Amino acid sequence: MTEAVEKKPRSRRLSSGGVRMIDVARLAGTSMQTVSRVISRPELVADETRRMVEEAIRELNYIPNSAARILASSASHIVAVIIPSLSATVYAQEVHHIVRVLEERSFSVVIGHSDYSEIREQRLVQSFLERRPDGFILTGTQHTDLTRQLLKNSGVPVVETFDGDNAAMDMSVGFSNFEAGRKVAELFRSRGLTRIAYVGGRSEQDFRSNARFEGLSARLAEDGLTPVARIELTLPMPAGDGVRGLDRVLATDPLTQAIFFSADTLAISALLECNRRGLRVPEQLAICGFGNYDFADAIVPSLTTVAVPFEEVGVLAANAILARLDGTAQGSSRKVIPLQLLRRASA
């Protein structure tokens, strides 16, 4: 009598570095190139083939060797993104949309923050280049000479964001900070205001803020006016600096009628301080911010501000990288997105 032997289910093999891509290809009945494509560009593989490869990967518990894949394909499927601050809403939202677009194409994103320092940005570029990213997305067009040379030598596509006033080293997606300043000045002048101040980052730190101040000044000059004060604060600027900026403006010119703050966080804290002091906004002092951050429309009075199209900037920047990598776009490009002035109760 033959004893029946119960057939045990095949146990999943654990990968400890011994399972290779060729093992996955053999089990799936495909080529190594197909396996590599399923891992890096699954949208290019037929559904049935992709399912067979994915099943083999699960069966073997195969863990792709990213370093080997980089060497074999000369592509890392990594995009490096460097922003000035991790806490500022505008940059966080931009990165959110960059990641969303790139992940749909199976790209990973590494993020660094420069803390508004060109030297720190340079070090980040040097560090990220060791990982051989397929592209860089930077903030602004101001960089050290070494940063520019490193990126040029790397040969990877570079997109600079948030600055539509200056020429890009490769590609740019941004808006005109100069035009933002003009729009705010035009609003204040339409109300007949003449004593107008500006609060923003230090001129040697915040070049985009400089452009807003220059736009404000240029529009005022058309009416024979100049800003009554320019208050420069050290970056990064916490929300409480808005109160410091307010105090310094009023100390410089107690009769100031309007203030343009370079960020909504500053404007909101200054507006709340005006409420605390009984200084009526906008009757005694008009206030405008920049960015259209969270709660800008919820405070009382609601904050007049310049809306930054951070979603569009992020999407266009990511797509610019992808288009260059796909070969559907070549050469330098510059995309300038129109800004919208949101006139609310504070001005």
C-alpha positions in Angstrom: 0.0 0.0 0.0 1.4 3.3 -1.1 1.3 5.9 1.6 -0.1 9.2 0.4 2.2 12.1 0.7 0.7 15.5 1.2 2.2 18.0 -1.2 3.3 21.0 0.7 2.9 24.4 -0.9 6.1 25.9 -2.2 7.5 28.3 0.4 8.5 31.7 -0.7 12.2 32.0 -1.1 13.8 34.8 0.9 16.1 37.1 -0.9 19.4 37.8 0.8 21.3 39.0 -2.2 21.4 35.6 -3.8 18.4 36.1 -6.1 19.3 37.9 -9.3 17.4 39.6 -12.0 18.1 36.7 -14.3 16.4 34.3 -11.8 13.3 36.5 -12.0 13.5 36.5 -15.8 13.7 32.7 -16.0 10.8 32.2 -13.7 8.6 34.7 -15.6 9.8 33.4 -18.9 10.9 36.8 -20.1 14.2 38.6 -20.7 16.2 40.6 -18.2 15.4 43.7 -20.1 11.7 43.1 -19.6 12.2 42.6 -15.9 14.2 45.8 -15.7 11.5 47.7 -17.5 8.8 46.3 -15.2 10.8 47.6 -12.2 11.6 51.0 -13.7 9.0 51.8 -16.4 6.0 49.4 -15.8 3.7 51.6 -17.9 5.7 50.5 -21.0 5.1 46.7 -20.4 2.0 44.8 -21.5 -0.3 44.0 -18.6 0.0 40.2 -18.9 3.8 40.3 -19.1 4.0 42.7 -16.2 1.8 40.5 -14.0 4.0 37.5 -14.7 7.1 39.4 -13.8 5.6 40.9 -10.7 4.4 37.4 -9.6 8.0 36.1 -10.1 9.4 39.0 -8.1 7.0 38.2 -5.2 7.7 34.5 -5.5 11.4 35.0 -5.2 11.2 38.0 -2.9 13.5 39.7 -5.3 14.9 43.0 -4.1 16.2 45.1 -7.0 19.8 46.3 -6.7 19.4 50.0 -7.4 23.2 50.5 -7.7 23.6 47.8 -10.3 20.5 49.0 -12.2 22.1 52.5 -12.3 25.3 51.1 -13.7 23.5 48.9 -16.3 21.1 51.5 -17.5 22.8 54.8 -16.9 19.5 55.9 -15.3 18.7 56.1 -11.6 15.1 57.1 -11.9 15.8 59.7 -9.2 15.1 63.4 -9.4 16.8 65.7 -6.8 14.7 68.6 -5.6 16.3 71.4 -3.5 14.1 74.0 -1.8 14.9 76.9 0.6 12.7 75.7 3.4 10.8 72.6 4.5 8.3 74.6 6.6 7.1 77.2 4.1 3.7 76.2 2.6 4.5 77.4 -0.9 7.6 75.1 -1.2 5.9 72.2 0.5 3.0 72.4 -1.9 5.3 72.6 -4.9 7.2 69.5 -3.8 3.9 67.6 -3.2 2.9 68.1 -6.8 6.4 67.3 -8.1 6.4 64.0 -6.2 2.9 63.2 -7.4 3.8 63.6 -11.1 7.1 61.9 -10.9 5.9 58.9 -8.9 3.3 58.2 -11.6 6.3 57.5 -13.9 8.1 55.5 -11.2 10.6 58.1 -10.3 11.8 58.7 -6.8 12.5 62.1 -5.4 15.2 63.1 -3.0 14.7 66.4 -1.2 17.1 68.8 0.3 16.6 72.2 1.8 19.2 75.0 1.4 18.0 77.1 4.3 18.3 80.1 1.9 22.1 79.5 1.6 23.8 79.2 -1.8 26.8 77.4 -0.1 24.4 74.8 1.5 22.7 74.4 -1.9 26.1 73.8 -3.5 26.9 71.1 -0.9 23.6 69.4 -1.5 24.2 69.4 -5.3 27.6 67.8 -4.7 26.1 65.2 -2.4 23.1 64.4 -4.7 25.3 64.0 -7.8 27.0 61.0 -6.1 23.6 59.3 -6.5 23.6 60.1 -10.2 20.1 61.6 -10.4 18.3 61.9 -13.7 17.5 65.6 -13.1 17.5 68.5 -10.7 14.7 70.9 -9.7 16.1 74.0 -7.9 14.5 77.1 -6.5 15.4 80.4 -8.0 18.2 81.3 -10.5 20.9 82.5 -8.0 23.6 79.8 -7.4 27.3 79.7 -6.8 29.6 79.4 -9.8 30.6 75.9 -8.7 27.0 74.8 -8.5 26.4 75.9 -12.1 29.6 74.2 -13.3 28.8 70.9 -11.5 25.3 70.8 -13.0 26.6 71.8 -16.4 29.2 69.0 -16.3 26.6 66.4 -15.1 24.7 66.7 -18.3 21.3 66.1 -16.6 18.3 68.4 -17.1 17.9 71.2 -14.6 14.7 73.2 -13.9 14.8 76.4 -11.8 11.5 77.5 -10.3 9.8 80.6 -8.8 11.9 83.0 -10.8 10.5 84.2 -14.1 12.5 87.5 -14.2 16.0 86.0 -15.0 17.5 83.7 -17.6 17.7 80.0 -16.7 20.8 77.9 -16.9 18.7 75.2 -18.6 14.9 75.3 -18.1 12.8 77.4 -15.8 9.2 77.4 -14.6 8.2 80.5 -12.6 6.5 83.9 -12.4 7.6 87.5 -12.3 8.3 88.7 -8.8 8.9 92.1 -10.3 5.4 92.1 -11.7 4.0 91.0 -8.3 5.5 94.2 -6.8 4.0 96.3 -9.5 0.6 94.8 -9.0 0.6 95.5 -5.3 1.8 99.1 -5.8 -1.0 99.6 -8.4 -3.6 98.4 -5.8 -2.3 100.7 -3.1 -2.2 103.7 -5.6 -5.8 102.9 -6.7 -6.8 103.7 -3.1 -4.9 107.0 -3.2 -2.2 105.8 -0.8 1.2 107.4 -1.0 3.1 106.4 2.1 3.9 102.7 1.3 6.5 100.4 2.9 8.0 97.1 2.2 9.0 94.2 4.6 11.0 91.3 3.3 14.2 89.3 3.5 17.7 90.8 3.4 18.7 91.9 0.0 21.8 89.8 -0.1 19.8 86.7 0.8 16.4 86.9 -0.9 16.8 87.8 -4.5 13.2 87.1 -5.4 12.1 89.5 -2.6 14.5 92.1 -4.2 12.6 91.8 -7.4 9.2 92.4 -5.6 10.6 95.5 -4.0 12.0 96.7 -7.3 8.6 96.2 -9.0 6.9 98.1 -6.1 9.4 100.9 -6.4 9.2 101.1 -10.2 5.4 101.6 -10.1 5.6 104.2 -7.3 8.2 106.1 -9.3 5.8 106.5 -12.1 3.8 108.7 -9.7 6.9 110.5 -8.4 6.9 108.4 -5.2 9.3 106.2 -3.3 8.8 103.6 -0.6 8.8 105.2 2.9 10.7 102.3 4.3 12.3 99.0 3.3 12.7 96.6 6.3 15.2 93.8 5.7 14.9 90.7 7.9 17.2 87.7 8.1 16.1 84.5 6.5 14.5 82.2 7.4 11.8 84.5 8.7 9.5 83.1 11.4 5.9 84.4 11.6 6.8 86.6 14.5 9.1 88.7 12.3 6.0 90.2 10.9 5.5 92.1 14.2 9.1 93.1 14.2 8.7 94.4 10.6 5.6 96.3 11.6 7.3 97.9 14.5 10.3 98.9 12.4 8.1 100.4 9.7 6.1 102.5 12.1 9.3 103.6 13.9 10.7 104.8 10.6 7.5 106.5 9.4 4.6 106.6 11.9 2.3 107.9 9.1 2.8 104.8 6.9 -0.5 104.0 5.1 0.3 100.6 3.6 2.8 97.7 3.9 3.6 95.0 1.4 5.0 91.9 3.2 7.1 89.5 1.2 5.3 86.5 2.7 1.8 85.8 4.0 3.2 84.5 7.3 4.7 87.9 8.1 1.6 89.8 6.9 -0.8 87.6 9.0 1.2 88.1 12.2 1.4 91.9 11.6 -2.4 92.1 10.8 -3.2 90.2 14.1 -0.9 92.5 16.0 -2.8 95.5 14.5 -6.0 94.0 15.7 -4.5 93.6 19.2 -3.4 97.2 19.3 -6.6 98.6 17.9 -5.0 99.8 14.7 -7.7 99.6 12.1 -7.0 97.6 8.9 -7.3 98.8 6.2 -8.6 102.2 7.3 -5.4 103.2 9.1 -3.0 100.7 7.6 -3.5 98.6 4.5 -1.7 95.3 4.4 -0.8 92.9 1.6 1.0 89.6 1.7 2.5 87.2 -0.8 1.8 83.5 -1.4 -1.9 83.0 -0.5 -0.9 80.7 2.4 -3.3 78.8 4.6 -5.6 80.9 6.7 -5.0 84.0 4.6 -8.7 84.2 3.7 -9.9 83.1 7.2 -8.5 85.8 9.4 -10.3 89.0 10.1 -10.0 91.1 8.1 -9.1 88.6 5.3 -5.6 89.1 3.8 -5.1 90.7 0.5 -2.3 88.7 -1.2 -0.6 87.6 -4.4 -1.5 84.0 -5.2 1.5 81.9 -6.0 0.6 79.0 -8.5 2.6 76.4 -6.5 0.6 73.5 -7.9 1.2 74.6 -11.5 4.9 75.3 -10.9 5.4 71.8 -9.4 3.5 70.0 -12.2 5.2 71.9 -15.0 8.7 71.5 -13.4 8.2 67.7 -13.1 6.9 67.4 -16.6 9.8 69.5 -18.0 12.2 66.9 -16.5 10.2 64.0 -17.9 9.9 65.6 -21.4 13.7 66.1 -21.6 14.3 62.5 -20.4 11.8 61.1 -22.9 13.4 63.1 -25.7 10.2 64.9 -26.5 11.7 68.3 -25.6 15.2 69.6 -26.2 17.1 72.8 -25.6 16.5 75.5 -22.9 13.0 76.7 -22.1 11.4 79.3 -19.9 7.8 79.2 -18.7 6.4 82.3 -17.0 3.1 81.8 -15.2 0.8 84.8 -14.7 0.2 85.9 -11.1 -3.2 86.8 -9.5 -3.7 89.6 -7.0 -6.4 88.5 -4.6 -8.0 91.7 -3.2 -9.5 91.0 0.1 -10.5 93.1 3.2 -7.0 94.1 4.4 -6.4 96.3 1.4 
